[in-house]
Amino acid sequence: MTVKAVIGKIHLYLGLLLGAWFVLVCVSGSIIVFEEELDRLLHPEFFELGGDEGNSARRPAMPLSRVLVEVRQAYPDLTPQRIIFRHAPNGPYLIWLHDPADEAWLTPRYEVAFDQYAGKSIGLRSGANPVRLIWQFHIDLLMGEVGKTILGVSAVLLLVSCLTGLVLWWPRRTKVRQAFAIKRGARGHRLNMDLHRVTGIYLLLPLAIATFTGIVIIWPQYTFPVLEAFLDIPERRVPEQRTVNARWRADIDGLKVRVRELLPNGQLAWVAIPSEDRPFYHFSVRSFSNGHPRGRSYARFYADNGALHSHASTYRSTLGYQIRWEWLVPTHSGDILGVPGKIAMLLAGLSPVVFIATGLVIWRNKRKAWRHRQAKTRTHPATARGERTAIE
């Protein structure tokens, strides 16, 4: 058996055994590429201010301290966890509310849309809304670390499938043009072969990028030491935490002003409200350079006296540091190139559907042709040896 035949077998069996799983993971990724747009379609009240009284031209935004007071009064059994400014000033704040009885602090129990100009809540939904569930499924299969490990292995195998497909596609010099096109008038087996091959080569780059960056995101402890051989990626040095007074008196609005002084190059993305496990105000700032939706520059302040605990600016750091903390996730989702990049990742995520549909037909046709040759060999050995079927 030749090397190319072995590669063909690897490509075949990866598709047959894991094709449906690749489709599930990749399609979920395609859906959350346009996470915000889908969320806006399903929950428009979380993106639009409440009528004329919410017009920012008529009144100033309510101070954050007052926003927290209003939210706590409206939902006394829940604890404000995070205020998200992603859509401000033209859209409402999004506030995560946590149930103190839940152990999973990073998972909000509810999400509230708050009109910061009218000073009132304009929408409430469960933290387990469809968009968030799809997003959570894509990052850990709703299984935590076990799910991440499964996804990591799947991503490695999908990358192997991409590379073996490239080897099988690689054309001879005389057939380069045909390798990038579907033959005019092609039908049946030839049409399936062309669709499989052309879809693969045109979407190979975004699919490989999404797969590789996914591996890096899932397993940074293994991948970043390799990248550090080529890039300077300094570690974040976070000072030790001192004992924090249980009475939190720091002024969140004053801290917001200080964040703008410390990190002027960017847009405030969100602020995490202190908790017993993390007694800090944590402000996250999104860099203007690449549009990371969740922000990677940050400033952290003690909750009792407002003293600065630590801060970091990806804008002023090395290229390797920016790649790790700012560019990696936007590259994985396509956000780094705006709408064209997101469309490319959307199509790449849907491509396994085409691969499975056409691949199964190709495999079935070849199996049928093989059985036909075997039958010919048994009945007419001499004829079968000199015969080439149309399927080949």
Secondary structure by P-SEA (a helix, b strand, c coil): ccaaaaaaaaaaaaaaacaaaaaaaaaaaaaacaaaaaaaaacccccccccccccccccccccaaaaaaaaaaacccccccbbbccccccbbbbbbbbcccccccccccbbbbbcccccccccccccccaaaaaaaaaacccccaaaaaaaaaaaaaaaaaaaaaaaaaccccccaaaaacccccccaaaaaaaaaaaaaaaaaaaaaaaaaaaaaaacccccaaaaaaccccccccccccccccccccccaaaaaaaaaaaccccccccccccccccccbbbbbbbccccccccccbbbbbccccccccccccccccaaaaaacccaaaaaacccccaaaaaaaaaaaaaaaaaaaaaaaaaaaaaaaaaaaaaaaaccaaaaaacccccc
